[in-house]
Amino acid sequence: MKIQHIAFLVVMSWFLTTSIACGGPAKNTKQKTTTVKKQIPEPNVGNANEIVKKYALRKNEKRANLWKVFVKKNDSQGKEKANLVLVRIEIDLNFDGKIDIKRFYKKNVKTHEMFDLDYDGKIDLITYYSQGYPFKKAYFLHSKTKPDVFKYFEVEGKKGKKHIRLIRKERDTNLDGKIDYWEYWENGSLDRIGRDTDFNGKVDVWEKSSNNN
């Protein structure tokens, strides 16, 4: 028997022995994995008495992220008419399955909006409107259950040249549901500050703004 043949048999014998001891020939542990993007379900919008129309704001996006909510209009005799009345618009800005903006309408006029500014599923700001202009904003700055900071506005100017001006700020500093801090603004500048130091709902201390000194 040739030396080369013997050497080949020895190598093969060693390979088979090693393979059996290790549980067989080595296998390729790398497996192809396919990452499947999880489809987040759309939020539930509307109830049994409402009619919902879906829209996609983003181009080439099949999934809806804006919903217009309507109700059927009734006549004086209580019969439903064919036309629909818009009562609400809901928007999911970041496609996470949660509503981030709610706009409410009465007689096709916007009355107020609710915003989730940090996408945590809770309201952070409510803006109230009169004749299409904001007159009050309620902020949930230190509480997620009730607003604790308020801003009030007035509309100035003539038709077509109107603008909004801040006239007052209010705060509930101890989150007891009552205002204990007031700021009054005149012509775009802070005029005076009122503080309720004993939290009884009444101003105890008035401070003039440095602008008036």
C-alpha positions in Angstrom: 0.0 0.0 0.0 1.4 3.3 -0.9 2.3 5.8 1.7 0.0 8.4 0.2 -3.0 6.0 0.4 -2.2 5.2 4.1 -2.0 8.9 4.9 -5.3 9.5 3.2 -7.0 6.8 5.3 -5.6 8.2 8.5 -6.9 11.6 7.8 -10.3 10.4 6.9 -10.4 8.2 10.0 -9.6 11.2 12.2 -12.2 13.4 10.4 -15.0 10.8 10.9 -14.0 10.3 14.6 -14.0 14.0 15.3 -17.3 14.5 13.5 -19.1 11.7 15.5 -17.7 13.0 18.8 -18.9 16.5 18.0 -22.4 15.4 16.9 -21.8 15.2 13.1 -20.4 17.4 10.5 -20.3 21.1 11.3 -23.4 23.0 10.1 -23.8 26.6 8.9 -25.4 28.3 11.8 -26.1 31.5 9.8 -29.7 31.5 8.8 -31.3 34.0 6.6 -33.8 36.1 8.5 -36.5 38.2 7.0 -37.5 41.3 8.9 -41.2 41.9 8.6 -42.3 45.4 9.3 -45.2 45.3 11.7 -48.3 46.9 10.4 -49.8 49.1 13.1 -53.6 48.9 13.0 -55.5 52.1 12.4 -57.2 53.7 15.4 -60.9 53.2 15.9 -62.7 56.4 14.8 -66.4 57.1 15.0 -69.3 55.4 16.6 -72.5 53.7 15.5 -74.3 57.0 14.8 -71.4 58.5 12.8 -70.2 58.1 9.2 -66.5 58.1 8.8 -64.5 58.8 5.6 -60.8 57.9 5.4 -58.0 59.8 3.8 -54.2 59.4 3.4 -52.3 62.6 3.7 -49.0 61.2 2.6 -48.4 60.6 -1.1 -48.4 56.9 -2.1 -49.5 55.9 1.4 -52.3 53.3 1.4 -52.9 53.5 5.1 -55.3 56.2 6.2 -54.2 58.8 8.8 -57.0 61.3 8.5 -60.6 60.7 9.2 -63.6 63.0 8.7 -66.6 62.2 10.9 -70.1 63.1 9.8 -73.6 62.7 11.0 -76.8 62.7 9.0 -78.8 65.9 9.2 -82.4 65.8 10.5 -85.1 68.2 9.3 -87.7 69.8 11.6 -89.8 66.7 11.5 -87.0 64.5 12.6 -86.5 62.8 9.2 -82.9 62.2 8.1 -81.8 64.2 5.0 -79.3 62.9 2.5 -76.7 65.5 3.2 -74.0 64.9 5.9 -72.8 67.4 8.5 -69.1 67.4 9.5 -68.7 67.1 13.3 -65.0 66.1 13.7 -61.7 65.5 12.0 -59.1 63.2 13.5 -55.5 62.9 12.5 -52.7 60.4 13.2 -49.6 62.4 12.3 -46.9 59.9 12.9 -48.8 56.7 11.9 -48.4 55.1 15.3 -52.1 54.1 15.6 -52.9 57.0 18.0 -54.9 60.1 17.3 -52.8 63.2 17.6 -55.2 65.9 16.6 -59.0 66.2 17.0 -60.9 69.1 15.4 -64.5 69.7 16.4 -67.1 71.4 14.3 -70.6 72.8 14.8 -72.6 73.9 11.8 -69.4 73.4 9.7 -67.5 75.9 11.9 -64.5 74.8 14.0 -65.1 75.2 17.7 -62.0 73.7 19.3 -59.0 71.4 18.7 -57.2 68.9 20.9 -53.5 68.2 20.4 -51.2 65.4 21.6 -47.9 67.2 21.0 -45.5 64.5 22.3 -47.3 61.5 20.8 -47.9 59.8 24.2 -51.6 59.3 23.6 -52.7 62.1 26.0 -53.9 65.6 25.3 -51.4 68.4 25.8 -53.3 71.4 24.4 -56.9 72.4 23.7 -57.5 75.5 21.5 -60.9 77.1 21.5 -62.2 79.2 18.5 -64.8 81.9 17.9 -65.7 82.8 14.3 -62.6 81.0 13.2 -60.1 82.8 15.5 -58.6 81.3 18.7 -59.7 83.0 21.9 -58.4 80.5 24.5 -55.7 77.9 24.8 -55.5 75.4 27.7 -52.2 73.6 28.3 -51.6 70.4 30.2 -48.1 71.3 31.3 -47.7 69.7 34.8 -50.8 67.5 34.7 -52.0 64.9 32.2 -55.6 64.9 33.5 -56.5 68.6 33.5 -55.1 71.8 32.1 -53.1 74.0 34.4 -52.0 76.9 32.2 -54.4 79.1 30.1 -53.9 81.9 27.6 -56.6 84.2 26.4 -56.6 86.2 23.2 -58.6 88.9 21.4 -59.0 89.7 17.7 -57.9 93.1 16.5 -58.2 94.8 13.1 -60.7 95.0 10.3 -61.9 92.3 8.0 -59.0 90.8 6.1 -56.4 92.5 8.4 -57.2 90.8 11.7 -54.6 89.5 14.1 -54.6 87.8 17.4 -53.3 89.5 20.6 -52.6 88.0 24.0 -54.5 89.7 26.8 -54.2 87.3 29.8 -52.4 84.3 31.2 -53.6 82.1 34.1 -52.0 79.3 36.0 -53.0 76.7 38.5 -49.6 76.3 40.2 -50.6 73.8 42.9 -52.9 71.7 40.6 -55.9 72.1 42.9 -58.2 73.0 40.0 -58.3 76.8 40.8 -56.3 79.6 39.3 -53.8 81.2 41.6 -51.6 83.2 39.2 -52.7 85.9 36.6 -50.8 87.9 34.0 -52.6 90.8 32.3 -51.2 92.1 29.0 -51.7 95.4 27.4 -50.7 96.2 23.7 -48.5 93.2 23.6 -46.6 93.9 26.8 -47.0 92.5 30.3 -48.8 95.1 32.5 -49.4 93.4 35.9 -49.3 90.1 37.8 -51.7 88.8 40.4 -50.9 86.1 42.9 -53.2 84.1 45.2 -50.7 83.2 48.0 -53.2 81.4 50.2 -55.0 79.5 47.4 -58.5 80.7 48.2 -59.2 81.8 44.6 -58.6 85.5 45.2 -55.6 87.8 44.4 -53.6 88.6 47.5 -50.6 90.3 45.9 -50.5 92.6 42.8 -47.2 93.3 41.0 -46.6 95.8 38.3 -44.5 94.8 35.4 -41.0 96.3 35.1 -42.2 97.7 31.8 -44.3 100.2 33.8 -41.6 101.3 36.1 
